Amino acid sequence: MDSVNFDLRPARADAPLNSSTRHGLKIVIVGGFGVGKTTLVRSVSEIRPLDTEATMTNAGVGIDDPAGAPGKSTTTVAFDFGRITIDDENVLYLFGAPGQERFWFLWDRLFTGALGAIVLVDQRRIADSWYAIDRLEHQRTPFIVACNNFGGPSDRGAAVREALDLDPQVPLIECDARSRESSKQVLITLVEYLYTVTPEPDRPTLLTASEPAS
C-alpha cells in the first residue's frame, strides 16, 4: 500500500500555526537530481507536504539525464513544501528545490529570504552537488551538507569534504532521507550551525510567522 496516497498528516489548511508562533525560518533543500530532496521533505514535515512531482515522459529524452537515478519515474518541476514546528514560537518552512538542470533557474528565487540551506548529496554522484554549493556561496547563504545513505560506504566524510572543497567549519553529516528522525537531525544540525556561524549583531532576522503562498 502506498503510504504517500494514504498520508494521515493534516493538510496545511487543516493545521494552522499555533497562536504563540512568532517566527518562521525558511530553509531550502537543494542538490542534484534524485538525491532525495522530496523524500526528506515528505519524511520530516508535520503537515501533508505540497509537492510538484510530475511523471517523466519521452519528451524529456535528450534534455534530462536520469542516468544517476535509473529507477526514478517522477521529478520535481517547481518545489516541495513542508513545515515542522521547533517550539512554541519557532517554525521551519522547508522548500525542496528541483534537481533537473533545466529547472535550476528557480534556485535563486527559492534562496531569497532563506536563513540557510541543506545540500543533499549522493556520494556516488558528488559532482552533481557542485553547482548547488556554487550558487549558495554566490548568494552568501549559509549551508550544511548531508550525505544521503543509498547503501554505499558510510566512512567517506573526508573524501566528500575534499571533493566538494568545503570550508572546515561547514558541517558534513550522513543521513537517511527516508527516516523522520534522521531528517530531523539534519534540520537540527543546520539550525545549530546558523546560530553559531553568524555573530550576534549580524545574525539574520527571523521571518514573520505567516504561511508562504503556495
N, C-alpha and C positions, 0 to 999 in steps of 0.2 A: 504494500500500500504506500503510495507516495505521500510522505509527510508534508511536502510543500502544498499539496492540494487540500490537505486537511489540517491546516495550521490553526491551532486553537487560540493563539495570541490575539488580543483585540486589535482591530483596525485603529488607525490614528484618530479617526473621528470619534471612536468609542473609548478612547483613553486620553482625555485631556490632561494637560500638565497639572501638577499639584498646585494649589493656591499659594504655597510657600516658595515655589520655584522662582528664582531671581535671575539666574544666569544660564545662558546656553553657550556651549562650546562647540564650534564647528570643526569636525575632524574629517579629513579626506583620506581615503584608502586608494592607493594608486599602484600600478605595476603593469607588467606585460599581460598579454592575452592568456587566459586560462590559468592564472596563478592562484585563484581562489578568492578574489575580492568579493564577488557576490555571495559566495559561501560564507565568508566571515561575517558580512552584514547580516545574513539570514540567521546565522547561529547565535549571534550575541544580542540582536535587537529585542527589546522588551515588547515592542508592538509588531504587528504583521508588516514586514518590510515592503516598501514600494520598490519594484524593480522594473526595468525596461528591457527584459530579456526578449530577444527575437530569434526565431529559428534561422539558422544559417542555410542558405539556399545556393543553387548553382550560379546565381547572379554574382555571388562573391568570389567565384573562382577566378584566380589571376589578380584579385585585389587583396583579399585577406589571405593570411598564411596560417592555417590551422595545424601545421606540422608539429608544433610543440605540444599540442593537446589533441591528439588524433581522435579521442572518444567524445570530444565536446561537440554538441549539435546546436547550441544556442550561444548568443553573445549579447552583451550589454550595449545598447545603442545610445544611451543618454547617461543615466546614472542610477545607482541604487541608493535608497534612503532608509535609514533605520534610526532608532532612538534608544538610549539607555540612561537611566537615572543614576547619578553618582551618589547624591544625598538629597536632603530636603530642599536645598537651594540650587543645586547644580545639575544640569542635564547635558549629555553629549548628543549631538546630531551627527550621524555618520553618513558620509557620502562616498559611495564606491564609484570610482571613475571607470569609464570604458577602457578596455585594453587594446582593442584593434587600432592599428596605426591611423586609419582613416578618421578616427574619432578623437585623436589627440588634440585637435584644435579646441576641444571643450575643456581641456585640463586647466588652462589658465583661468577660465571663468569659475571653475569649481574651487580653485585655490583662493579666490577672492574672499576675504573675511575669515579664512581658516586660521585657527590658532596653531595647528600642527597637522602633520600627515604621517601615515604609515605606508612605507614602501614594502609591498608584499613580494617576496622573491621565491621563485622556483630554482633551487640550487642547480638543477640540470640545465637551466637556461639563464644564467646570470646576466648575459649581455642584454636581455630583454628589459632589464631594470635600469640601464644606464641613462636612458632618456628621461625617465621619471626623476631620477636624482638630479640630473642637469637642470630640469625645469624648476624643481623645488629650490635648488641653490640659487638659481636666477631670480626667483620670486622672494628669496630670503625667508622661506617658510621652514620652521624647524621640523625635523622628521626623525623617526626611528626606522630601522629595517627589521622586518620579521621574515624569517625563512620558513615557508610553509612546508611541512614534512610530507613528502609524497612517497616515503618509504625508502629513500636513499640514505647514505651515511649521514649521521647527525653530529659529527665532530669536525665539521669543516668551517667553523667560525672564522678562524684566522685566514683561511683561503678565501672565503667570501668577502671578508673585510678588505683584503688586499685587492681582490678582483674589482670591487666597487670603489676602491680608493677612498674609503670612508675616513673622516676625521676621527681621531681616537675617542672623542667624547660622545660620538653618536652611538646610542645603544643598538646592539645587534642581538636578537634573540631568536629562538626557534619556537614554532607554534604548530598547532593542528587547527586549521581554519574551520574544520567541521565541529570542533569541540567548543561549547559555550565557555567553559572555564578557561580553556587555553586562549580563546579570543579575548576574554575579559582581562587576562593577564597582559596581553598586548596593549590594550587600552590603558591599563593602569601604568604600564611602563612609559607610555607616551605622555600621560598626564604628569607623572612624576618628573619626567625629563623637561617638560615645558616649564615647570616651576623651579627648576634648578639651573637651566641653561641661560635664562634671561635675568639680569639684575632687576631688583625690585622697581627702581624708577622707570625702567624701560619695558617692564612686563606688559604684554598686550592686555588691553581692557577686554573683559568678558562681554560677550554679546548680550543684548537684552533678550530675555527668555520669551520668545514668540516663535510659533511653529513656522519653519520655512515653507514657502509656497512650493507645491508640487507641480 
